[in-house]
Amino acid sequence: PTLTTRPSMLPSSSMLPSLSPTSTSSTINAKTAVLKRHICSELNSTCIDLSTEGTPQSKALEWVVSNSDYQSYAVGRRVQRYALAAVAFSLEGWGSNGIVDWRNGGEDECLWIWGWNDMYKILCDSSGRVTQIGFDNRLVARGKVPVDVALLSD
């Protein structure tokens, strides 16, 4: 996909359910393990970051598998949502200076806006695959854009 300068509406750690040691936790752990194996098989270089607490990758993985609609998503959509969330969790500035917090976005990632207007949005093709990510140039990377963005390519 093409990367342009702009941000959007994705999810936040405050939207994540608390995970108490119940059958819900074991279900989350099982979903996490399956998705993690899939991501690692496609992009081995991100496996360590997936297992390191507090990284954009671990936050993104937790966010994706905690979604109540997770089971209804095809594997490709789960990976796509993970990659977008990993990118978003690696940036600072959401919700300030007029930049919309992606975590307040809708369910469909193709409708997320990553800026103060819809110029900063994610573009998708007719099958719902991301083709472009637009970022507001006021967002600040906490380092580099994560390699996980490669998961969005064919």
C-alpha positions as CSV (number, residue, x, y, z in Angstrom):
1,P,0.0,0.0,0.0
2,T,0.9,3.6,-0.4
3,L,1.7,5.6,2.7
4,T,0.7,9.2,2.7
5,T,0.7,11.8,5.5
6,R,-2.6,11.5,7.6
7,P,-4.2,9.8,10.7
8,S,-7.6,8.2,11.6
9,M,-9.9,6.5,14.1
10,L,-8.7,3.1,15.4
11,P,-9.2,1.5,18.9
12,S,-7.6,2.3,22.3
13,S,-6.3,0.4,25.2
14,S,-9.2,2.0,27.2
15,M,-11.6,0.1,25.0
16,L,-10.0,-3.2,25.8
17,P,-11.9,-5.4,28.3
18,S,-10.1,-6.2,31.5
19,L,-8.9,-9.8,31.4
20,S,-9.5,-11.6,34.6
21,P,-8.5,-15.3,35.0
22,T,-11.6,-16.9,33.7
23,S,-12.7,-18.9,30.7
24,T,-12.7,-15.6,28.8
25,S,-9.0,-15.3,29.4
26,S,-8.3,-18.8,28.1
27,T,-10.4,-18.0,25.0
28,I,-8.5,-14.8,24.5
29,N,-5.2,-16.7,25.0
30,A,-6.2,-19.3,22.4
31,K,-7.2,-16.6,19.9
32,T,-4.0,-14.7,20.6
33,A,-1.8,-17.8,20.0
34,V,-3.6,-18.7,16.7
35,L,-3.3,-15.1,15.3
36,K,0.3,-14.8,16.6
37,R,1.3,-18.0,14.8
38,H,-0.3,-16.7,11.6
39,I,1.4,-13.3,11.8
40,C,4.8,-14.9,12.6
41,S,4.5,-17.2,9.6
42,E,4.0,-14.2,7.3
43,L,6.4,-11.8,9.1
44,N,8.9,-13.6,11.3
45,S,10.8,-10.4,12.2
46,T,7.8,-9.2,14.4
47,C,7.5,-12.3,16.6
48,I,9.6,-11.1,19.5
49,D,7.7,-7.8,19.5
50,L,4.4,-9.7,19.7
51,S,5.5,-11.3,22.9
52,T,7.0,-8.2,24.5
53,E,4.5,-6.5,26.7
54,G,3.9,-2.8,26.0
55,T,5.1,-2.9,22.3
56,P,2.8,-1.5,19.6
57,Q,2.6,-5.1,18.3
58,S,1.5,-6.6,21.6
59,K,-1.0,-3.9,22.1
60,A,-2.4,-4.3,18.6
61,L,-2.6,-8.1,19.0
62,E,-4.5,-7.7,22.3
63,W,-6.8,-5.2,20.7
64,V,-7.7,-7.4,17.7
65,V,-8.4,-10.6,19.7
66,S,-10.4,-8.7,22.3
67,N,-12.9,-7.4,19.7
68,S,-16.3,-9.0,20.2
69,D,-16.6,-9.6,16.4
70,Y,-13.2,-11.3,16.1
71,Q,-14.7,-14.7,15.3
72,S,-16.7,-13.3,12.4
73,Y,-13.6,-11.9,10.7
74,A,-11.7,-13.9,8.0
75,V,-8.0,-14.4,8.9
76,G,-7.0,-11.8,6.3
77,R,-9.1,-9.2,8.0
78,R,-7.8,-10.1,11.4
79,V,-4.2,-9.6,10.1
80,Q,-5.2,-6.4,8.4
81,R,-6.7,-4.9,11.5
82,Y,-3.6,-6.1,13.5
83,A,-1.3,-4.3,11.0
84,L,-3.2,-1.1,11.1
85,A,-3.4,-1.1,14.9
86,A,0.3,-1.8,15.2
87,V,1.0,1.2,13.1
88,A,-1.5,3.3,15.1
89,F,-0.1,2.2,18.5
90,S,3.4,3.3,17.2
91,L,2.3,6.9,16.8
92,E,1.7,9.7,19.3
93,G,-0.8,12.6,19.0
94,W,-4.2,10.9,18.7
95,G,-7.0,12.9,20.2
96,S,-5.0,16.2,20.5
97,N,-4.5,19.2,18.2
98,G,-7.7,18.3,16.3
99,I,-6.4,14.8,15.4
100,V,-9.2,12.3,15.8
101,D,-8.4,9.4,18.0
102,W,-8.6,6.3,15.8
103,R,-9.8,4.3,18.8
104,N,-13.1,6.1,18.5
105,G,-13.6,4.8,15.0
106,G,-16.2,2.5,13.6
107,E,-16.1,-1.2,13.2
108,D,-15.0,-1.1,9.5
109,E,-11.3,-0.2,9.3
110,C,-11.9,1.1,5.8
111,L,-13.8,3.9,7.3
112,W,-11.3,4.9,9.9
113,I,-10.0,8.5,9.7
114,W,-6.5,9.3,10.9
115,G,-6.7,13.1,11.1
116,W,-8.9,16.1,11.6
117,N,-10.8,15.5,8.4
118,D,-11.5,12.7,6.0
119,M,-8.5,13.7,3.9
120,Y,-6.6,11.6,6.4
121,K,-8.2,8.2,5.9
122,I,-7.6,4.6,5.0
123,L,-8.5,3.7,1.5
124,C,-9.5,0.2,0.6
125,D,-10.3,-1.6,-2.6
126,S,-13.7,-3.1,-3.4
127,S,-12.9,-6.3,-1.5
128,G,-12.0,-4.3,1.7
129,R,-8.2,-4.6,1.4
130,V,-6.2,-1.6,2.5
131,T,-4.6,0.2,-0.4
132,Q,-3.5,3.4,1.2
133,I,-3.0,4.8,4.7
134,G,-3.2,8.6,5.1
135,F,-1.6,10.2,8.2
136,D,-2.0,13.7,9.6
137,N,1.6,15.1,9.6
138,R,1.1,16.2,13.2
139,L,1.4,12.6,14.5
140,V,4.7,11.8,16.0
141,A,6.3,8.3,15.5
142,R,7.6,6.7,18.7
143,G,10.4,5.4,16.5
144,K,9.9,3.9,13.1
145,V,6.7,2.8,11.4
146,P,6.6,-0.9,12.3
147,V,7.5,-3.5,9.8
148,D,4.0,-4.9,10.4
149,V,2.7,-2.6,7.7
150,A,4.2,-5.2,5.2
151,L,1.3,-7.5,6.2
152,L,-0.9,-5.2,4.2
153,S,0.8,-6.0,0.9
154,D,0.1,-9.0,-1.4
